[in-house]
Every structure is written in structure tokens, then in C-alpha cells.
Amino acid sequence: MRIIAALLVFLCHAVFPLSPGNQNPTTPFADPGVTQGLYWFFSPGASIGVSFFFILSGFVITWSWRPGQRTGAYVRRRLVKIMPNHVVTWGLSMLLFAAAFTPAWGLPNLFLVNAWSSDPNYWGGANMPAWSLCSEILFYLLFPLLIIPIRKIADNRLWLWAVLTVGAMALTCVATLTLLPSEPRFPGEALALPQFWFIYMFPPVRLLEFVLGMVVARIVIQGRFPRFGLVPAALLVVVAYAATLMVPSPWNQTLVTAAPFALAIGAFATANLRGRLTVLGTKPMVWLGNVSFGFYMTQALVLFWLVPTLFPGASYGVLGGTLLVIGLTLLNVVAGWLLYKLVEQPAMKHWSRSKKTPPAPRHRVEDPSAAVPA
């Protein structure tokens, strides 16, 4: 599922590749009307794609957690999963294009604290997509504490807590509009800069999506997830995406899609547990899912350095622009695969687990209808 979310983020940036150091980007399409139309359609993909990552992250980490697991081993594995990819792409970005407009030598971005600043030169500098890792680091560090109360939630109250978590997201939207300054305006956004930063960048606010994923994981683990069809789940996500095109900010940033994403993740996970093979479980999709983190991390290198270098000032008609976007997508898949193959896999193989640490067992899902035991 991750590659779909990563692709939405990439397409938004490919259609309108804007970064703090590239205020007049070269777009693939010569016609401004085509560019604006495509940007209108794909622009929600960037925000909701990241939101999906956060919810899925809470689900997967909760799924893989087991009682008695050493916190040090868990933190080690989480850091090894993201930091080598991050350090490599950060270094390449700074070397190739980002040093010219990134303050403080890019160190806030390197140490993943830049999203705590409301200055877009910090959270948009260096390797721009890496801002989301600031939230992920917070999630990873808080997870050993969060899992304690979440595991104590009674089975019959899990759905209530999922609803309450989504309700808390709605309250953050209200707080954004009522408590934060409405100036200065943020270019290209309906929100002011402080409002946009708070609802979208500020890591503690994004923690709610991670917690939602954790609760949904517990629902699946305890066999409390209903037989929700995969087609209805997918259609619900499509409807939610359409809604983001019509609902104003900040409501469309995460709130509109949070529940549909959670239901889709739970539905597909439950289907897999029952032995049902879906299109997302086929070998090509699993391979794309494996390289999706690399795909996400290399997009700035492709869009903000390679395109201006190879195609300076190049804009095309509808056919030419479409072919260029397809070509850039495939090129970024290759770049993501190289990062996965040469950096992520070796790092996970050699550093993610102490030789004394046994592999984690899978959960037994309390679902008598499950054809395949977990």
C-alpha cells in the first residue's frame, strides 16, 4: 500500500516542483491551465500520502511489538530503518543543490529537528521530503510509552478510542483556525504560515495519526475488525480523496481521509490474515512497497536537481509533459531501488539487530474465522 501513497506525493511535486530554493520551477507542461488543473487534482495527494504513512506506521509497529521486547533493540531497529537512507539523501541533496538555500548548513534537517521550527527555510530545506521523518522520530521514541495504555484498552472499547482519536484530529483543526495567527499568508495555501505549520508540520499534532494506526492494529490483533469488503474500503478511500478536493484547509489535510485510511488498512490486513491474496500482495506490488521509502526519499534529487540539470526551462504539450512525468516516475523508482538495495538492505542486515536478539514472533490473532493463523 505504501507505494500508492508515495506515488501521490511524487506526482504532486512532479507537476509543480516548488521548493524554497526554486521559486520559479520548470513545470512539465507549457500550458499554465494544464499545470494548474493537474496541481489542483494532485495537490491533496502530498498531504494525505504523508498522513497514510503515519497511520500505517502506527499499525505496523504495533503489529510487530511483543511484550517483553527490549526498548533498546526496538529503537535500534527503527533508527537503522530510516537513518542510513536519510543521511545519504541529505548529503546528496546538500552537495548537489540544497546548500545554496538551506540555512544552518542543513544540520537541523540532518538531525531531524527542522519540522519543529515554523520557518519554511528550515523544514523545506536540504532534502525537503525528510521533514516527515521529524514526526516519525517522535513516534518511535514515544511508542514504548504509548503502547502501555493502548494495550490496556478493553477490547470492547477499542473502536470507541479510534473514534475519539479522529475526534481529536477535528479539535486540532478547530484550534488551528481559532487560536493561531492568520498572518502572514503562506503562498499557495489557504492557511496562514503559522496555521499551515501547526496542522501539517508540527510533530506532536501528527502523533494523533500514529496513535490511530496503533489502535486499529490492536483491533485487528484482537479479532475485532469486521468483515469489511476490500472493494468498499477502496471506494471509500477514493471518495475521501475526492472530498479533499472540495473541503477547505485545514480539514482536508488529514481529517477527511483518516478514518477511510484506517478502515482500508484494517480491511486489507484482515483479508491477508484470512489467506486472501489481493492485488496489493502480488510480487510486483510487494517489491514496489519495499522500495517505496527509497522512492519517497530520492524524489527531491530527481525533481529539484536532475530535471533542472537535464531539462533546463523545458516545458511541453500535454503528450510530451505526460511522457516526461511517466519517465521521471520510472527514474525515481530506479533511484529508490538503488537506495533500498545499496543502503537500506545492507544497513538492516548488519546493524538492525544484535546477534543475541531472537527474531520477533508473530501475533496470534483472536479471530476464529481466520483461515491462516498469524
N, C-alpha and C positions, 0 to 999 in steps of 0.2 A: 504493500500500500504506500510505502514511503516515496517511491519514485514518482507517483502521481502528484503528491504534494510538492515534491522538489521541482517537478516539471512546471507546475503552476507558477512557482516563484521565478523560475528561469524565464518563462515566456513573458511575464510582466516586465522583467528587466531587459529582455531582448528587444521588445517592442519600443521601449522608451528607456534607454540605458543612462539614467541620470545618477550621478554621484557628486559629492561636494566639490571634487576637482574637475568635473566635466559638466559644467552648467549648460553648455550648448552641444548636446550629444548628436552624433550622427545616427539617425534612425534608418532602419532598413527600407522604409517606404518614402518615396519622394512626395507623395500626396499627403499634406498635413491632415486632411479629413480622414484618410485611411488610418494614419497613425493614431489620431485621437479616438477613433472608433474602436480600434484594437486595444488601445490602452484602457479605455472605459471598460471593455469586456474582461481584460486580463488583470486589471489593477487589483481587484479583490483577491486574486489568486495569491499574491505575495503575502498578504496578512493572514489569510485563512490557511495557507500552506504551512506557515510557521506555527499557527495555532494547532494544526493537526499533529505536527511533530511533537509539540509539548504534551498533548493529551496521550499520544501513543507512547511517549517516553515514560509517563507515569504508569501506563498499563504494563509495558514490557518489564520495567524494573521491578514493579510489584510482583509480577508473574514469576520472575526469576529469583526473588528473595526467598530465603528459607530461615526458619527460626534457628538461632544459634550461629548464624553466619557472622564471621568476624568483620567488624566495620572497616578495619584497615584493608582487608582483602577486597571488600566491595569498593571502597574509594579508589584503590589502586587500579582496579579493572575499569572503572568509569573514566578515570583520568587518562589511562592508556588508550582508551577507545577514541577520545577526541583530541587530546593534546598534540600527538605527533602530526596528524593531519593539519591541525590549526597552525602549529609552528611553521611547517613547511609552506603552507599557502600564505601565511602572514609574511614570511621572509621574501617569497617571490613577489608578492604584491608591493611591498615596500621597495624592493630592488628595481622592479620594472616600471612602476607608475605612481605609486601612492605616496612616496616620501615627499613629493613636491607640495602636497596639500594636507598632510596628516601632522597635527601638532604633537609636541612632546615625543618626537621620534617614534611614534606609534606604540610606545610602551603600554599605555592604558589598554589598547586593543590586544597586545601580546599577552598581558596578564589578565585579560577578560574582566576588566572593571569599567570599560568605557561606556557601557549602557547605563551605568549609574549616574552619568552626567547628562544634563539636559542640553548640552551643547552639541549640535549635529556634526560639528567638525570632529568630535571625538567618537560618537557612536557611528558615524558614517565614514570614518577614515580607515586607513590601512586596508585590510581585506573586509570590505563592507558587510557581507553576509555573516561574518563571525560575531556580530553584535549579539545574535541569538544565543551564542554559547555562554554569554554572561548569565543569562537566565538558567541555562542548563547546569552550570556550575553550582548556582544557588540550589537548584533542585537536588542535585547529587549530595550536597553537603547536608541538606535538611532531611533527606529521605530517611535515614536511620531514626530520626526523631519522629517524623510524621507517621511512619509505619506502625509505631506503638499504639497510638489512639485509633488509627484506622483499622488495625487488626482486632481491636476490642469492640468495634461496632457490631451490634447484634445483627444476625443475618436478615431478620425481617425489617430492619431499619436501613439497610444499605441503599435502597432506592430513594428513600427519604433524604439521605445525605447527598446523593447525587443531585437531586433536585435543589437542595439547599446550596450546593456549590454553584450551580448555574445561577441561582438567585443572587449569590454574592457577586458574580460577574456583572449582573444587571446593576447592582448597587455601585460598583466601581464606575460604570458608565454615568450614573447619576452624579456621582462625586466629581467626575471629570468635567461635566458641564456646569456644575453649580459652585464648586469650591476652587477651581483653578482659574488663573487669569485668561482672558480671551484675547490677549495681545502678548507678543507680536504674532502676526499671522504667519503660518507655515506655508511656503509656496507649494502649490499643487494639492493642498489638503484643505478640507472644510474646517478643520480644527486649528486652534492656535498652537504655536510651538510647544508651550508647556503642557497643553492638553494632549497633544499627539504623543509627546514623550511619555507622559504618565500612563496612558492607557495602552500604549504599544511597546514602549522600550523598557519601562521601569520593572526590573526583575521581580520584586515582591507581588506586583499585580498579576504577572504571568504565572505565578505559583498556583493560582486557582485552577488553571487548565491542567497542570500536572497532577494536582490533587484529584480532579475529576477522573483522570485516567487511572489513578490508583484505586479509587472507589469502584470503577467499572471492572477493573481486574479482580477485585475481591468478589464482585457479583458473579463473574464467570467462574472463579475458583470454587465458590460455594454452590454452584449449580443453580443460581437464582436468575440467570438470564433467560428470558422467554424464547420460545421458538419464533424468532423474528426473521422473516424471509430475507434472503440476500438481495433479491430484486427490489422489494420495498425499501430496504436500507440504502441501496444505491440511488434509487429515485429520490429518497428523502434528502440525500446529500446534494443531488442536482437541483432540487427545489430550493434548498438552503443557499446554494451558490447564486441562483437567480435572484433570491431575496436580497443578497448583499449588494446587488446592482441597483436596488431601489431604496433600501433602507439607509438613512444618513449615518455619518460618523457621530459618535464612536460605536453605535450599536452594531454596525456591520463589521467591526474589526474582529471580534471573537464571539460575541454573544449569539448571533444568528445561527452560526454553524456548530457551536459547542455541543449541544445535545445530539444533532444528527451525526456528527463525527463519533461521539461516544457510542451511539447505538450501532453505527456501522462497524466500528472496531469490535464491539462485543458480539455482533452477529457473525462476522467472518471468523472470529476466534472460536466461537461456539460451533460453527459449521466444521471447522478443521478438527476440533476435538471429537466430533461425531463421525469422522472419517470421510467427510465430503471434500472432494477436490474442487477448488474453484479456479477460475482463470488467474487469480492473483497468486495461486500456489503452483503454477506451471514453472518450468525451469527458466524460461526467459524472464518472467516477472520476478522470480526469486533472485536471479542474477542481477537484474536492474535494481532490486531492493538492496542488495549487498553493496552496490556501487553508489547508491543514492546519496550517502553522506559525502563521499568524494565529489559527486556531481554538484552538490549544493556548495561545497567549499571552493571549487575551482571556477565557478561562474564569473566572478569578477575578473579573473585573469583572462578569460576568453572575451568577455564583453567590453571591459574597460581598458584592456591593453592590446589584445590580439586584433580586434576589429579595427580600432583606430590605426594600428600599425599596418595592417594588410589592406584595409579598405578606407583610407582617409577621405572623408567627405562623400562617401558613396551612398547614394540612395536610389532605389529602383522602383519600377512599377509594381503592380500587385503580384504578378508572377515572379519577377526577379526577387522582390522582397521576401516573398513566401519561401522561395528556394533558399535564400540566404539564411532565414530563420531556421529552416529544417537542417541546413548544413551546420549551423552553429550549434544546434541541439545535439546532433550526432557527434560533432567535435568535442562538445563538453562531456558527452557520455564517455568518449575515449579518455579525456583528461581525468574524469572521475575514476575510471577503471584503473588508470596508471597510478593514481594516488592510493587507491584501495590495494592494488597489487604490490606496489613498491614501498608503501609507507604503513598503511593501516594493518594489513595482514601480518607483515613481519613484526610490527610492534606488539600486536596482540599475541602472537605466537611466543615471543621471547620475554615479554615483560608483564603481561596482564595477570598472570597467576604464579604464585610461589610454587615451586616444585613439591612443597609439602602440603599444598591445599588440594583436597579432593574435589572433583567436579560436582557441581550442584545437582541434586536430584530434581526431577520434575514434580510438579504438584499432582496430587490425586484430586480430581475434580469430583465433587459430590453431585454427580448427575447420573442417575441410574439409566437414563436413555442413551448415554454416550456409548457409541459402538466401539470406540478405541480408547482404552484407559490412558490417562495423561501420564 
